[in-house]
Amino acid sequence: EKAAYFQEQQQRMIDALTPAVETAVDEGRIAPLPPQSVAHMLLEVVHDLVVRRCLTEHSDENDATCVCQSDAPLLHDPEAAADFLTALLFDGLENDSREDGASRSPTP
């Protein structure tokens, strides 16, 4: 019964994210990937940030395997976390420059 409740809540969030992802795909703003899969991925990244914050919030020591100092803003600043998620979604893991050193054109 409890598991069903959490599954319903997760599906509710996926259902809320999916139309926005579909719109971004339709407008060519993101790669043509399955919108529901992208919504799941985004939700998992958010979930990971929340879990990491909970695990490190009350710890006196920084566990190097869990959180790096450079990740601290993502854990404590919602705007930094939103910027990270937006960059991950729209820019992916692509490098900003080509092998020949020329910058790629910004995506509209």
Z-matrix of the N, CA and C atoms (Angstrom, degrees):
N
C 1 1.454
C 2 1.535 1 111.10
N 3 1.347 2 116.96 1 -44.44
C 4 1.464 3 119.73 2 178.50
C 5 1.523 4 110.61 3 -67.12
N 6 1.330 5 116.07 4 -40.67
C 7 1.467 6 119.70 5 179.61
C 8 1.523 7 110.23 6 -62.03
N 9 1.322 8 116.45 7 -40.83
C 10 1.466 9 120.36 8 179.20
C 11 1.523 10 110.97 9 -62.01
N 12 1.322 11 116.87 10 -39.17
C 13 1.467 12 120.95 11 178.21
C 14 1.533 13 110.47 12 -59.78
N 15 1.332 14 116.58 13 -48.54
C 16 1.461 15 120.16 14 -178.40
C 17 1.529 16 111.67 15 -68.14
N 18 1.326 17 117.04 16 -34.53
C 19 1.463 18 120.02 17 175.83
C 20 1.524 19 110.59 18 -64.60
N 21 1.330 20 116.64 19 -40.10
C 22 1.468 21 120.64 20 177.56
C 23 1.523 22 111.23 21 -64.01
N 24 1.327 23 116.73 22 -40.59
C 25 1.467 24 120.22 23 179.58
C 26 1.526 25 110.78 24 -66.55
N 27 1.322 26 116.44 25 -40.79
C 28 1.456 27 119.59 26 177.98
C 29 1.528 28 109.99 27 -63.54
N 30 1.317 29 117.24 28 -43.87
C 31 1.462 30 120.40 29 179.57
C 32 1.524 31 110.72 30 -64.09
N 33 1.314 32 117.16 31 -36.00
C 34 1.468 33 121.13 32 177.27
C 35 1.528 34 110.11 33 -60.78
N 36 1.331 35 117.20 34 -42.54
C 37 1.466 36 120.46 35 179.03
C 38 1.530 37 111.11 36 -68.74
N 39 1.328 38 117.28 37 -39.58
C 40 1.467 39 120.94 38 177.21
C 41 1.524 40 109.43 39 -62.24
N 42 1.327 41 116.15 40 -43.53
C 43 1.466 42 120.39 41 179.34
C 44 1.525 43 112.00 42 -63.79
N 45 1.325 44 117.32 43 -30.93
C 46 1.465 45 120.93 44 178.20
C 47 1.532 46 111.16 45 -75.91
N 48 1.325 47 117.70 46 -36.11
C 49 1.469 48 121.84 47 -178.91
C 50 1.527 49 113.11 48 -77.78
N 51 1.310 50 117.18 49 -35.41
C 52 1.460 51 121.41 50 -171.84
C 53 1.527 52 113.89 51 -56.47
N 54 1.335 53 120.83 52 -45.62
C 55 1.472 54 118.96 53 179.20
C 56 1.533 55 113.34 54 -60.29
N 57 1.321 56 117.70 55 -37.16
C 58 1.468 57 120.32 56 178.25
C 59 1.527 58 110.31 57 -65.90
N 60 1.318 59 116.48 58 -40.42
C 61 1.463 60 120.25 59 178.05
C 62 1.528 61 109.75 60 -66.86
N 63 1.335 62 117.55 61 -42.20
C 64 1.470 63 121.30 62 177.89
C 65 1.521 64 110.78 63 -58.08
N 66 1.325 65 116.78 64 -43.60
C 67 1.464 66 121.11 65 178.64
C 68 1.518 67 110.67 66 -61.72
N 69 1.326 68 117.06 67 -44.63
C 70 1.470 69 120.90 68 179.42
C 71 1.528 70 111.00 69 -62.36
N 72 1.322 71 117.53 70 -39.35
C 73 1.470 72 121.39 71 177.37
C 74 1.522 73 109.44 72 -66.11
N 75 1.335 74 117.14 73 -47.75
C 76 1.467 75 121.71 74 -178.81
C 77 1.524 76 112.07 75 -60.33
N 78 1.328 77 117.11 76 -35.07
C 79 1.465 78 121.56 77 -179.84
C 80 1.524 79 112.16 78 -83.87
N 81 1.330 80 116.81 79 -2.66
C 82 1.455 81 120.85 80 179.48
C 83 1.515 82 114.11 81 76.04
N 84 1.324 83 116.83 82 15.75
C 85 1.467 84 120.55 83 -178.91
C 86 1.524 85 112.20 84 -78.72
N 87 1.317 86 116.95 85 -26.02
C 88 1.465 87 121.08 86 175.66
C 89 1.525 88 108.25 87 -131.78
N 90 1.299 89 115.21 88 164.60
C 91 1.466 90 121.32 89 -178.30
C 92 1.524 91 110.43 90 -60.15
N 93 1.325 92 116.47 91 149.11
C 94 1.465 93 120.19 92 -179.81
C 95 1.527 94 111.66 93 -74.59
N 96 1.304 95 114.92 94 77.49
C 97 1.461 96 122.44 95 178.24
C 98 1.523 97 108.38 96 -108.62
N 99 1.324 98 117.77 97 161.30
C 100 1.469 99 119.63 98 178.54
C 101 1.535 100 110.66 99 -60.00
N 102 1.340 101 117.76 100 117.89
C 103 1.468 102 120.92 101 -175.42
C 104 1.525 103 114.29 102 -55.81
N 105 1.320 104 117.23 103 -39.39
C 106 1.463 105 118.72 104 -178.45
C 107 1.531 106 110.81 105 -68.76
N 108 1.322 107 117.70 106 -34.75
C 109 1.467 108 120.70 107 176.74
C 110 1.521 109 110.87 108 -66.91
N 111 1.331 110 117.08 109 -40.46
C 112 1.463 111 120.92 110 177.19
C 113 1.528 112 109.51 111 -63.89
N 114 1.328 113 117.16 112 -41.95
C 115 1.466 114 120.93 113 178.33
C 116 1.529 115 110.45 114 -60.79
N 117 1.324 116 117.06 115 -42.36
C 118 1.471 117 120.63 116 176.74
C 119 1.520 118 110.78 117 -60.82
N 120 1.340 119 116.86 118 -44.20
C 121 1.462 120 121.25 119 -179.51
C 122 1.521 121 110.45 120 -61.71
N 123 1.325 122 117.09 121 -45.50
C 124 1.465 123 120.17 122 179.56
C 125 1.523 124 110.97 123 -62.02
N 126 1.307 125 116.67 124 -43.58
C 127 1.457 126 120.38 125 179.29
C 128 1.525 127 110.96 126 -62.71
N 129 1.322 128 117.45 127 -38.24
C 130 1.465 129 120.60 128 178.33
C 131 1.524 130 111.52 129 -66.23
N 132 1.332 131 117.73 130 -37.61
C 133 1.467 132 120.21 131 177.77
C 134 1.526 133 109.62 132 -65.08
N 135 1.332 134 116.69 133 -44.39
C 136 1.469 135 120.30 134 177.77
C 137 1.526 136 109.71 135 -61.59
N 138 1.324 137 116.46 136 -45.03
C 139 1.463 138 121.06 137 179.39
C 140 1.523 139 110.38 138 -58.42
N 141 1.329 140 116.95 139 -43.93
C 142 1.463 141 120.95 140 179.71
C 143 1.527 142 111.02 141 -61.64
N 144 1.321 143 117.66 142 -42.53
C 145 1.465 144 120.29 143 178.50
C 146 1.530 145 111.08 144 -61.24
N 147 1.325 146 116.26 145 -41.77
C 148 1.465 147 120.49 146 179.79
C 149 1.528 148 110.39 147 -65.68
N 150 1.319 149 116.97 148 -45.66
C 151 1.466 150 120.51 149 -179.93
C 152 1.523 151 110.45 150 -62.82
N 153 1.321 152 117.20 151 -44.82
C 154 1.467 153 120.18 152 179.59
C 155 1.517 154 111.04 153 -61.01
N 156 1.317 155 116.73 154 -40.05
C 157 1.465 156 119.13 155 179.00
C 158 1.528 157 109.94 156 -64.76
N 159 1.316 158 116.90 157 -44.62
C 160 1.467 159 120.29 158 179.61
C 161 1.524 160 111.43 159 -61.59
N 162 1.314 161 116.96 160 -40.19
C 163 1.463 162 120.58 161 -178.11
C 164 1.519 163 112.87 162 -71.17
N 165 1.319 164 117.43 163 -27.99
C 166 1.463 165 120.19 164 -175.80
C 167 1.519 166 113.50 165 -105.62
N 168 1.310 167 118.19 166 -12.05
C 169 1.464 168 121.97 167 -173.36
C 170 1.521 169 113.08 168 -60.06
N 171 1.308 170 117.63 169 -41.69
C 172 1.458 171 120.98 170 -175.26
C 173 1.525 172 112.68 171 -104.24
N 174 1.318 173 115.95 172 11.28
C 175 1.458 174 120.29 173 -179.34
C 176 1.521 175 109.96 174 -90.80
N 177 1.332 176 116.29 175 134.66
C 178 1.462 177 120.60 176 176.78
C 179 1.521 178 111.53 177 -77.96
N 180 1.306 179 116.19 178 -21.82
C 181 1.457 180 120.77 179 -178.57
C 182 1.518 181 109.35 180 -109.96
N 183 1.329 182 116.05 181 143.41
C 184 1.459 183 120.16 182 172.12
C 185 1.513 184 108.10 183 -87.05
N 186 1.288 185 116.52 184 120.59
C 187 1.455 186 121.66 185 177.18
C 188 1.522 187 107.50 186 -83.41
N 189 1.323 188 116.61 187 110.64
C 190 1.464 189 121.08 188 -175.43
C 191 1.524 190 111.90 189 -60.59
N 192 1.328 191 117.39 190 -25.62
C 193 1.457 192 118.59 191 179.58
C 194 1.515 193 111.45 192 -79.96
N 195 1.315 194 117.32 193 -17.08
C 196 1.462 195 120.22 194 -176.41
C 197 1.517 196 112.36 195 -101.44
N 198 1.310 197 116.76 196 -45.37
C 199 1.461 198 118.79 197 -174.69
C 200 1.521 199 109.21 198 -144.70
N 201 1.289 200 116.16 199 135.32
C 202 1.465 201 121.48 200 177.22
C 203 1.516 202 108.57 201 -98.26
N 204 1.320 203 116.09 202 154.48
C 205 1.464 204 119.86 203 178.12
C 206 1.523 205 110.46 204 -55.22
N 207 1.327 206 117.03 205 -37.59
C 208 1.464 207 119.71 206 -178.28
C 209 1.524 208 112.27 207 -66.37
N 210 1.330 209 118.01 208 -19.31
C 211 1.463 210 121.38 209 178.36
C 212 1.524 211 112.74 210 -85.95
N 213 1.323 212 117.88 211 -11.18
C 214 1.459 213 120.93 212 -174.40
C 215 1.526 214 113.48 213 -52.84
N 216 1.348 215 120.01 214 -43.52
C 217 1.465 216 118.23 215 179.63
C 218 1.529 217 112.83 216 -59.89
N 219 1.323 218 117.10 217 -33.93
C 220 1.459 219 119.82 218 179.59
C 221 1.520 220 111.42 219 -65.53
N 222 1.315 221 116.00 220 -30.35
C 223 1.455 222 119.93 221 -176.78
C 224 1.519 223 113.13 222 -83.37
N 225 1.317 224 117.49 223 -22.29
C 226 1.462 225 119.66 224 -173.22
C 227 1.521 226 114.26 225 -121.71
N 228 1.314 227 117.83 226 -4.18
C 229 1.458 228 121.35 227 -178.01
C 230 1.527 229 108.98 228 -126.84
N 231 1.335 230 117.39 229 103.91
C 232 1.464 231 120.08 230 -178.00
C 233 1.529 232 112.99 231 -56.50
N 234 1.330 233 117.27 232 -34.79
C 235 1.464 234 119.95 233 179.68
C 236 1.532 235 110.86 234 -67.14
N 237 1.337 236 117.02 235 -40.86
C 238 1.471 237 120.62 236 177.08
C 239 1.531 238 110.14 237 -64.03
N 240 1.319 239 116.79 238 -39.66
C 241 1.464 240 120.54 239 178.18
C 242 1.526 241 110.56 240 -65.06
N 243 1.334 242 117.23 241 -41.81
C 244 1.466 243 121.03 242 178.33
C 245 1.528 244 110.72 243 -64.29
N 246 1.339 245 117.10 244 -41.18
C 247 1.469 246 120.69 245 177.18
C 248 1.525 247 110.65 246 -61.60
N 249 1.331 248 116.18 247 -41.48
C 250 1.461 249 121.02 248 178.70
C 251 1.525 250 110.75 249 -61.93
N 252 1.335 251 116.74 250 -47.80
C 253 1.464 252 120.48 251 -179.43
C 254 1.520 253 111.23 252 -62.93
N 255 1.330 254 116.86 253 -40.51
C 256 1.461 255 120.99 254 179.43
C 257 1.523 256 110.57 255 -64.17
N 258 1.335 257 116.67 256 -45.56
C 259 1.466 258 120.14 257 178.64
C 260 1.523 259 110.84 258 -63.14
N 261 1.325 260 116.83 259 -41.36
C 262 1.460 261 120.46 260 179.47
C 263 1.522 262 110.53 261 -62.70
N 264 1.323 263 117.46 262 -42.28
C 265 1.458 264 121.49 263 -178.65
C 266 1.523 265 111.47 264 -69.64
N 267 1.326 266 117.18 265 -49.00
C 268 1.455 267 119.97 266 -172.94
C 269 1.525 268 113.96 267 -86.74
N 270 1.319 269 118.11 268 -29.04
C 271 1.461 270 120.54 269 -178.49
C 272 1.520 271 112.55 270 -106.48
N 273 1.313 272 116.52 271 -20.30
C 274 1.451 273 120.27 272 -178.85
C 275 1.512 274 111.25 273 63.46
N 276 1.284 275 115.63 274 -147.99
C 277 1.459 276 121.02 275 -179.28
C 278 1.520 277 111.35 276 -103.97
N 279 1.334 278 116.01 277 11.69
C 280 1.456 279 120.40 278 -178.76
C 281 1.518 280 111.01 279 -65.50
N 282 1.325 281 115.70 280 139.27
C 283 1.456 282 121.44 281 177.21
C 284 1.525 283 108.62 282 -71.20
N 285 1.338 284 117.38 283 149.24
C 286 1.457 285 121.29 284 -178.01
C 287 1.521 286 113.94 285 -74.44
N 288 1.316 287 118.71 286 -11.78
C 289 1.464 288 119.72 287 -178.83
C 290 1.515 289 110.39 288 -131.55
N 291 1.325 290 114.15 289 154.77
C 292 1.458 291 120.29 290 177.59
C 293 1.515 292 109.13 291 -83.51
N 294 1.331 293 115.69 292 172.00
C 295 1.460 294 120.17 293 178.56
C 296 1.516 295 111.78 294 -61.27
N 297 1.352 296 117.78 295 -31.97
C 298 1.461 297 120.32 296 -178.27
C 299 1.522 298 112.29 297 -80.56
N 300 1.334 299 116.81 298 2.43
C 301 1.457 300 120.97 299 176.79
C 302 1.510 301 114.02 300 89.73
N 303 1.324 302 118.19 301 -8.26
C 304 1.464 303 120.51 302 -179.73
C 305 1.514 304 109.71 303 -78.83
N 306 1.305 305 116.00 304 140.50
C 307 1.461 306 120.38 305 177.52
C 308 1.510 307 109.56 306 -73.50
N 309 1.306 308 115.66 307 147.46
C 310 1.454 309 119.27 308 174.76
C 311 1.511 310 108.62 309 -82.47
N 312 1.298 311 115.69 310 158.17
C 313 1.462 312 120.25 311 179.64
C 314 1.508 313 109.30 312 -71.41
N 315 1.327 314 117.91 313 140.90
C 316 1.465 315 119.01 314 176.78
C 317 1.515 316 110.34 315 -65.61
N 318 1.311 317 116.00 316 143.19
C 319 1.454 318 121.41 317 178.01
C 320 1.517 319 108.88 318 -82.39
N 321 1.344 320 117.25 319 130.29
C 322 1.480 321 118.73 320 -179.74
C 323 1.498 322 112.26 321 -66.14
